[in-house]
Amino acid sequence: MKQPDLSDLAVPGTTLAVRVTPRASRNAVIRDGDSLRVTVTTVPEGGKANAAVIKLLAKALGLPKSRLELVRGETARDKLFRIAD
């Protein structure tokens, strides 16, 4: 499955609400209207799933991973990311 192009969202200061599904059958970023869903194959232990989500989102946004900040939801399925300046 081809990852969506989210470069239109890659504006500094933008916040992205993301619904995460760990232990999925494949890694994917799904754009559903205004919402984003990310599925990752990794387990939610020790921040492994968060790291996988950041890697996938950064690639889809065309940004380095260091520009994505997890603002809220470190242990929740619903997360809020901010694009750093």
C-alpha positions as CSV (number, residue, x, y, z in Angstrom):
1,M,0.0,0.0,0.0
2,K,1.4,3.4,-1.0
3,Q,1.7,5.9,1.8
4,P,-0.3,9.1,1.3
5,D,1.5,12.4,0.6
6,L,0.9,14.6,3.7
7,S,3.3,17.3,2.7
8,D,0.4,19.8,2.7
9,L,0.3,19.3,6.5
10,A,4.0,19.9,7.0
11,V,3.7,23.5,8.2
12,P,5.7,24.5,11.4
13,G,3.4,24.8,14.4
14,T,0.7,22.5,12.9
15,T,-0.8,19.9,15.3
16,L,-1.8,16.5,14.0
17,A,-4.4,14.3,15.8
18,V,-3.5,10.7,15.1
19,R,-5.3,7.5,16.0
20,V,-2.8,4.7,16.4
21,T,-3.3,0.9,16.1
22,P,-0.4,-1.1,17.4
23,R,0.2,-4.8,16.6
24,A,-1.5,-4.4,13.2
25,S,-0.8,-6.6,10.2
26,R,1.2,-3.9,8.4
27,N,2.5,-0.4,8.8
28,A,0.3,2.2,7.1
29,V,-0.7,5.9,7.3
30,I,-4.4,6.3,6.4
31,R,-5.8,9.8,5.7
32,D,-9.5,9.7,6.3
33,G,-10.8,13.2,5.6
34,D,-9.4,15.4,8.3
35,S,-8.3,12.6,10.6
36,L,-5.1,10.5,10.4
37,R,-4.9,6.8,11.4
38,V,-1.5,5.1,11.7
39,T,-1.2,1.3,12.0
40,V,2.1,-0.2,13.1
41,T,3.3,-3.8,13.5
42,T,5.3,-3.1,16.6
43,V,4.1,-3.7,20.2
44,P,3.3,-0.8,22.5
45,E,6.2,-1.5,24.9
46,G,8.9,0.9,26.0
47,G,7.9,3.5,23.4
48,K,8.6,1.1,20.4
49,A,5.2,1.8,18.8
50,N,5.6,5.6,19.3
51,A,9.0,5.5,17.6
52,A,7.5,3.5,14.7
53,V,4.6,6.0,14.4
54,I,7.0,9.0,14.3
55,K,9.1,7.3,11.6
56,L,6.0,6.6,9.4
57,L,4.5,10.1,9.9
58,A,7.9,11.8,9.2
59,K,8.2,9.9,6.0
60,A,4.7,10.7,4.9
61,L,5.1,14.4,5.8
62,G,8.5,14.6,4.1
63,L,10.2,15.8,7.3
64,P,13.0,14.6,9.5
65,K,11.9,12.6,12.6
66,S,13.4,15.3,14.9
67,R,10.8,17.8,13.7
68,L,7.9,15.8,15.1
69,E,7.0,16.2,18.8
70,L,4.6,14.1,20.7
71,V,2.5,16.6,22.7
72,R,-0.1,14.3,24.2
73,G,-1.0,10.6,24.4
74,E,2.3,8.9,25.0
75,T,0.4,5.8,26.3
76,A,-2.9,6.4,24.6
77,R,-4.2,5.4,21.2
78,D,-5.2,8.9,20.4
79,K,-2.0,11.1,20.1
80,L,-1.3,14.7,19.3
81,F,1.8,15.6,17.4
82,R,3.2,19.0,16.7
83,I,5.5,20.0,13.8
84,A,8.4,21.9,15.3
85,D,9.9,25.0,13.7
